[in-house]
Amino acid sequence: MRYLLLSFVLLGFLQSFGQMDSLKQEKQRIDSIYIKEVQDKRKPDKVLHAEPLFIDLIRDLGARKGEREWNIGLGLTDNNRYDLYTTLIEYEFAPISRLGFEVELPFSYYSPLGGISKDSIPGSKLNGLKLATQYSFFVSEKHKTSLAIGYIHEFMMPEFRNYKSSRFISAHQFNPFFIAAKRWGNNFHTLLYTGPQIERSVITHHTSKNWQVNTNFHYMIPGTRNFVGMEFNKDFRKKDFDMVIRPQMRVGIADNLLIGIVAGVPVKRENQRFSSFVRLIYEPGQKHHRQPRLVTAP
């Protein structure tokens, strides 16, 4: 009887291992189907990458002609003396393969905390008009790697309360950047986004400079465009270093509609405390492969 019971337990373990192996094979099959749909559907080559949600890219790496996208973003940052509410609307498009353009209008609204004078905090404003371009100069499906360069120019604007007494354009910000992205296997993604930000005042002609280094790690859910991950936004100045860690997730709610949710945790709480950000992503006219149904072994 004891040997019979042992045989049943062993048989159960073998069946469980068989189910786990079948489930793993099914996930790999789903991933292969989805990646093939994105990468091999048409030319030129394009690698499926998980791209960051806070420091958004100008267009997909290896973008194909005709791709376009609308983004709406809403954010809240808790500071020591005030709350900062941010909104943005942006449009991205690829007139030719691998070349993307973007137009963005970002707004900032400041609300003083209790006991803080409104005149002692920054004033609400349209931050400026941002024009950007990005070119993917290396795309390798074999190596699952993409490299790109780009440039952002922002025409910065004064606070709403200073429109009458100030110039319409208060400063220019110049931001060339470099991107390197790599997919490891089917699900793990890494990305580096780096470059200087140079700001020059139109009024005082003062120039300031900082360097951005943003590193990203994501895990894409098998057979979908959904992911979870982490964004590390690092800012280097002459005598200062700041880093914000941004855990995030992206979920597809329709074939061409996604939502991204981001939290922000500063490493040093000098002025900024916790933050949150939501990005709604709409890709008009694009249909993506629906998630295949995952079938477990009986």
N, C-alpha and C positions, 0 to 999 in steps of 0.2 A: 504493500500500500504506500509505504514511504517513497519507494522508487517511482511509483506511478505518479504521485503528487509532484515529485521533483521533475519528472518528464513534462508534466503540464506547465509548470512554472517556466522551465527552459523553453518550451514551445511558445509560451506567451512572450518571453523576452525576444525570441527570434522574430516573432510576428511584429512586435513593436519596432525593432530595428528595421525590419523590412518596410514598414509604413513610413518611418523617418527617412529612409533612403529614397522611397518613392516620392515623398513630399519634397525632398531636396532636389531630385531630378525634375519634378514638375515646376519648381521655382526657377531652376536654371533654364528650363524650356521657355517659360513665360518671359524671363529677362531677355533671352535670345530673340524671341519674337518681337518684343517691344523695341529693343535696340536696333534690330534690322529694319523695323518700320521707320524709325527716325533717321538712321544713318544711310540705309541702302535704298530708300524709297526712290530717290532721284539724285542726280548729280548737280553740282560738284560734291565731293566728300564733305561730311559733317560729323563731328563726334558729339555724342550726347554727354553734356556736362551739367552738374548741379551748380547753378550760379547764385551768388550771394543776394540777399534781399535788401539789405540796408545800403551798402555801396553797390548800387545797381550798375550792371554793364550797359553799354550803349545799345547793343543788340546781341543776339546769340553769337557765341564764338563760331566762326565758319558760317555765318548767316547766308541764306540763299536769297536770290533775287525775288522781290515781291513780298517777303516777310514783313510784317508790321505788328505793332503792339501799342496799346494804350495802358498807362499806369495811373492810378490814383492812390496817393499815400496820405495817411493820417498818423501823427505822432504826438506823444506827450513826454516831456522831460521835466523831472522834479529837480529844481535847483535850490540852493540855500535861501535865496531871497525872493524867488518868483518861480512860477510854472511857465514853461514854454510849450505852446501848442504849434505844431507844424502841419502844413498841408502842401501837397504838390500835385501837379498834373503834368504828365509828360507823354510825348508821342515818339515812337521809334519806328524807323523803316529802313529797308535795305534796297536802294535803287539798282544795285548790281550785286552779284554774289560776293560774299565776304566783306562787303563795305556797308557799315551802318551809320545812320545819322540819328540825332535826338534833339528835340526841343523841349525844354522844361521850364515851368513857372513854379518856383517854391515860395511859400508864404510862411511868415513867423508871427505869432501872436503871443504877447507877454502879459501875464497876470500876476500882480504883486501878492505875496503872502501877507498874512495878518501883521499889521503894524509897519509895513514897508510902504514908503511913498511911491506913487506911480511915476513921479518925475525922476526918481533915483534909479530906475531900471531901464533897460533898453526899450525903445518904442517899437510897436508893431509895424510890419513893412512887408512889401513884396521884395524878397531878397534880391531878385534880379532876373534877368533873362539868360538862361543857360543854353548854349549851342555846343553840340559835341559830335565827334566823329570817331569811328573805330574801324581798324582794318585787321583782319585775321591773315597774317602773312605765312602761317604754317599750320596746316591741318592734316593730321595723320590718323586715319582709322586704325592702321596697323599698330601704331604705338599708343593709341588712345590719348593723344596729346594735341593741344591747340595753343598757339602763341599769337598775340595780337599787340598792336600799339594803337594809341589814340590820343585825342586832345579835347579838352573842355575849355571853353571860354565863357566866363560869366560877366555880364554887364551888371555890376552891382548898383543897387538903388538905395536912396536915403529912407529914413523912417517916414511914415505917413505924415507925422506932425511937422516935418521939416520940408515938405514939398515946395512950399512957397519961398522959403529962404535959401534953399540949396539947389545945386544942379540936379538934373534928372538922373544922370549917371554919376555916382559918387566914387566908384573905383572899378578897376578891371582885375579879374582873377584869371591867371594862366595856369593850366594844369595838364601838362603832358603825362602820359602814363603807359605802363607796360603790364601785360597780363600773360600768365602762364598757367595752363590748366591741364590736369592729368586725371584720367579715370583708372582706378585700380580694380581689375576684374570687371564685374558688371554693376556693382552697387556702391563702391567707395570712391569719393571724389575729393580732390584737393585743388586749390586755386590760390594764386598769388596775384595781388593787384598793388602796384607801387608806382610812385612818382612824386615830384615836387608840386607844391601849390605856392604860386607867387602872386601876391596882391599888391597893386600899386594904386595909391590914392590919386584921383584926378585933381583934388584941391591942394593937398600939401606935397604931392609927388613923393611921399614916403613909400618905401617898398619893404614888405615883410615876406618872410619865406618860412615854410615848414615842409616836412617830408612825410608822406603817408606810406605806411607799409601795412597792407591788409592781407591776412592769411585766413583761409577758409577750409573747413573740413565738413563733409556732408555724407550721409548715408541715404541713398535713394531706395524707396520701398519697391520690392520686386514687381515688375510689370506695370509700373505707373510713373508719373512725373512727380509724385509726392516725395518729400524728403524731410529729414530732420538733420540738424547740423549746428555748427558753431562758426561765428565770424569774429575774428580778432582785429579790431580797428586800432592801429597804433599811429600816434602822431608825435613826430620828433621836431623840436624847436631848439634854439640855441642853448638854453639852460633848462629845458623842460621836456618831460616825456609823459604822455598820457596814453592810456589804453582802456578801451571799453570792450568787454566780452559780450557778445550778442548771441545767445541761444535762439534758434529759430526753427520754424517748420513751414512747409508749403503744401497745400492741399488743393487738388483739382476738384471743382464743383460742377464743371461741365467740360465738354470737349475742348473749348477754347477760352475757358474762364478759370482762373486760379486765385487763391488768396494766400498771402504770406503773413505770418505773425512773428514778430521779433521782440525780444526783451533786451534791455541794455543794462549791464552791470559794470560801472567804472571801477578800475583797480584802485585808484586813489580818488577819494571823495573831496577834492579841493573845492569845487563849486557845484559840479553836476552830481546828482544822485541817481536813482533808478529811472529808467525810461522804457517806453513801449512804442511800438510802431506796427502799423498794419498796411499792407500793400495789396491792392486789387489789380489783377493783371488780366487784360482782355486782348485776345488775338483775333481780330476780325477776319473772317474768310478762311481761317485755318481749321482743319479737322485733324485730330490726332487719334491714334489707335486707342480704342477703348481697352480698359484693363481686362485681360482674359480671366475667365473664371478659374480659380484654383481648386482643383479636385483632389481630395485626399483619398488615399487607398482605403478600401473597405476593411 
